[in-house]
């Protein structure tokens, strides 16, 4: 894995977050390089700059290395991006004191003089970000957007003109282009959230723009909702909660439970919070807060006071545009550490991802609960006898090939793994 970022006389050591992640994926791409190359070629002075969608700090660290006091506003919806930026600033002995941190819903200041931005995969979210910028950028403010050349077409330039101002693209360099958009000074309203219902569960769902499955129930969540675990659970984590649908239904099924929603996306956490309030799921008679909502990197900063007896998990197998299994590994390892003895991890995933291999290595057990043509639900229990499992024996992601092939289906059940 390449960790040496080198462009326009800038030399940095950059790692993906977390630093111990074992993969062949690097912490930046050619679009990051192209943006920094462009900034240096036009001899951009150190003005108050908004940096948006900087995955792991290539843009932030580059500007800071060019001018230690470069004033920056860094906006991200991903907690792992924020943590990755801080990690790489520290790795390169660069200060973060000149940075103001914003999530994708915070009110932005009107003092921004320049914007550097990476094109996100979700164009609905991109339009939302452009609308936000239109509310604070004076006419004539330049916005430089780095993207793969194949992602830039006339419809994208039209989207920019509609939501912020006229735009044009540079020549191609390393299969990337830099779009220059100039704010027209016209204020746009922020897009409304998407609302839909699940009548059979009597739930109303509200999604903000960067939340997965924004307009309908995804099929992975559907099979999970149809196969909730059996038990008398009182503390439940919806890990990678998205709009919170699994945790919301868990409260319906287990009304005495306290639900803890966790996601890397701040917009997802806020959607889950709004959906909890919208569906009025607090139960009379329970003392204290019945739901918590945490913007976090999996369970990295989970309060020690929370010891769940059930974790519901629909792991992502991508980070941005990169396909990777390290997030699932992290979720499973941290779930093992967080669960009470005897607690259950209930997981849904695509059949080909072979999650049963990972769960068997970590929990020493894995049971297939349900399956269809595309998805499988697996359940692993934290062994209550301490002698049977020691944390030192847990296998880290690097110990199994990233692209592990799925095993053959169980000969009797037709499901992956069967009873492990």
C-alpha positions, 0 to 999 in steps of 0.5 A: 500500500502506498503511503507517500503522497507527493505532488507539487513539492508537497511530501506527506505520509498518509494512511487510511483510517484507522491507521492499522487498517490492513488493505491495499487501498491508499488514503487519497486518489488522483483527484486529490492530487489534481486539486492540489496541483491546480491550487499550486499552479494558480498560486492560490493565496491562503484565504479562508477556505472550506474543504468539503468531502476530504476523505482522509486529509490529503487536501487539509494536510496539503494546505496546512503544509503549504501554509501552517496558518491557512484558515480552514473550515472542514466539513464532513458527514463521515466521522471516520473522515474527521478522525482520519484527517486528525490522524494524518495531520498528527502523522505529519506533525501538522497542527489542527488549530487553524481548522473549524470543524463542521458536519453537513447540517451545521450553519456555515459562516459567510466568511468563506473565500474559496472552496475545495471539494471532492465529488461525492458518490451520492449526487443528491447529497452533492446537490444538498451541499451546493445548496448549502454553499449557495446560502453563504457564498458571495457572487464570484466565489470560486469552488474547485471540485476534483473528480474522475473524468468519467464522472463529469458530463453535461448533466453534472455541470447543469446540476452545478449551475442549477444549485450554485453557479456556472461551471466548467471542467479542466483538461484531463490529468491522470484520468481526473478533472477539476471543475471550476464553479463560480457562485452566482450569489443566488440563495437556494432553499435546502432540499426537503427530507424524503418521507415514506411509510412502512404500513405493516410496521406502522412506522413513518420514515424520514431520510436526510440526503446522505442516508442509505436507501433514501426513498425505500426500504432496502432488501437487506433491512427487509429480511432482517425485519422479518427475522428479528432474534428471539429473546428478552433483550433490554439493551440493544445497539443498532450498529450502522443504523442508517435511518434507524429502521432496525432499532425502531422495530427492535423497540416495537418488538422489545418494548422494555429495551433501551436502543443505542443508534450508532453510525459513521454518517452524521446525517444518518444519526440525525435521521434515526433521531428524527424517526425515533421522535416521529414514531413516539417510541418511548415506553411509559414506565421506563426510567431514563433516556430510552434511546441514544444517538452517536456519531462515531466510528463503529463502537470505538467510543462506546460508553463503558456504561453501555453493555448490550445484550443484542447488537443488530448489524447490517455492515457496509462493504464499501467506504466511499467508492472503495470496496473493503471488508475492514468495516465489517471486521471492525464491527464484529470485533468491537461487538464481541468486546462490547456485548455482555456475556451471552449477548448476541450479534445478529448480522445481515449481509450479501451471501457472497461476503462470507461473514460466517468465516469472520464470525466463527473466527471471532465468536467461535460460533455462528448460526444461520438464521435465515436466507434468500437468494441474495442475503443471509442472516447470521447470529453469533453469541459471546461465549459466557465461559471466559476460559473458552475465548480470550480477547488476545486470541481474536483474529485481526482483519489482516489474518484473513484475505480481504476477498475471502471466497464464500464457502459451499452452502450447507448441504441440508439447509442450503444456507451459508455455513449452517450451524458452525 
